[in-house]
Every structure is written in structure tokens, then in C-alpha cells.
Amino acid sequence: MARFSLRQKNWLLSAHIGFAALWTGAVLSMFLLSLQNVTPNSGDVLYALNSAINVLDDYIVIPAAIGSVLTATGLCWGTNYGFTKFYWVIAKWVLTTGLVIFGTFWLFPWGNSAEQLSALTGLQALDSPAYAFKARGVLVGTLIQALCLGVIIGISVLKPWGRRPITQPTQD
């Protein structure tokens, strides 16, 4: 298997860090906007907040998450990290996969539904149990995402677990 040169690895690692920073920053922004959903002044403000959350999700979070996964795949494939050689790499893959699944099947639909409900009913959406559930889901979900991304970044920097033991195949 061909390995990346040091320069290639550094460029790919830089892109990976950039995507992770975009993903983390956008999720933190979504969380802060979600906090404002609790006491909006008008239906237009409520809709604008939900719309902004979805714009961040659609145009920054999703592409940054895809970019992060693709660059991580490249780093595992083209460097000595490998996909399963190090416990910290495995932990990052598990957490990242969990974030992508949670974002795709729960957080993204909740955000879209909250935006649609606030567009249709304005400030009255706050009286809807369906809206309350979805808005709270976005608030808690973005907080969980931000915390998990912080853990992933910490794992990347600290690399707290070492290499997995290499087992030699036995010959019969």
C-alpha cells in the first residue's frame, strides 16, 4: 500500500483539522441559536432562528462532517495510523460514526421540522408539544454534538491509548 509523503500527510491533516474546526464551530453556533429559541420576541424571530440553524446544518455542518470523514479515511489509508492499529483511532471512528448517524436520523429532521412549524404558525409554535420536543431535541442534540466533538479533538491531540497488540498468526 502506498504511503503519503510527509508533505502530503501534512496537507491532508491540515484539511482534516479545518473540517473539524468548521464542524465544531457550526455546531456550537447552532447550540447558541437554539438557546435563543426559548424566548423569541416574535414569530419572525423564531422562524429566523430556526432557519439560521438549518442553514448552518445544511451548508457547514454536513459538508464539514463529510470532509472530516473523507480526510480521516485518507489519513488512515495513507499513513501508519491505519484503521485499527491504534485504540485512539478506533475511538474516534466510533464517536464520529455515532455523531453522523445521530445528526442524519435525529438532529437534521428535528431542525427541519422546527423550522417548518415556526414558518407555519409563528410564535404559536411555542405552544405546540411537537415543536417543543423538536426544538428541545435540537438544543440538547447540538450540545451533545459539541461535547462529543470536543472529546474527539482531545483524543486527536492527546492520543491517550496506544497501539493495539500485534498478534502473530499461528502455523499448524
Buried (B, 14 or more C-beta within 10 A) or exposed (E): EEEBEEEEBEEBBEBBBBBBBBBBBBBBBBBEBBEBBEEBEEBEBBBBBBBBBBBBBEEBBBBBBEBBBBBBEBBBBBBEBBEEBBBBBBBBBEBBEEBBEBBEEBBBEBBBBBBBBBBEBBBEBBEBEEBBEBBBBBBBBBBBBBEBBEEBBEBBEEBEEEEEEEEEEEEE
